[in-house]
């Protein structure tokens, strides 16, 4: 029998993972620093074996149950990210390929962006962290020759220049609007074909990483995103600064959206990491789609100079 102190220490060692699992299971994370911490749930799941080893060595039944339960919840949550590819081939319809790109405060060179559009035959490009200088460089590099139609929303007065956003399109655009939020989030509609029009918004929520005020702004941005509507086939594409482990993003999905990566069985792919360090790797970029749109494919593509990878999604528009 292990000493009582060792068993108590084993329970204490398992408690942080148990609290993390409870927050993830209930969606109870609130405020700073819990919200940014939940982004690291895959790492908590990967290390959840540590308190279990301690509990087994201490021969503590309570600690073993606590550690094993926490590990099961965390691993199950991370495994749920992947999703499942569709069992049947996508239905017939008009194909539209959408890609996201974050320009890292306008510092990403234009050539990798234009190359992304050309190599992957992108129809609509949702751009975040655009600046006036970056826009001019993209146009000079030939982006408008590939995607001649655009809706660029400059940063509002008093905001940083990289708060601008844009959607560039190979296809003619109809209505142009803006989704409310702390950064500029342009939305465009594609006319043509019977039935509802396709609407694509370039999403960029404020990051929740630095303070309680930042978390509140992030939560407000996610809550303000428009939900699916019968009259339009809506797509939200870009940098949500949120992972599937965040309750606020799952609340957006519960309004009726599908995460395109999960729908294609690829929701485990990570889209953000620091430029000079391979870790952490987090899934902050998403393409959320109206469930009437079929997801025919999804990939994550590196863009030289950006700390975000592009999410490239093939959609099938019904009746197109």
Order of alpha helices (4+ residues) and beta strands (2+ residues): alpha-alpha-alpha-alpha-alpha-beta-alpha-beta-alpha-alpha-beta-beta-beta-beta-beta-alpha-beta-alpha-beta-alpha-beta-beta-beta-beta-beta
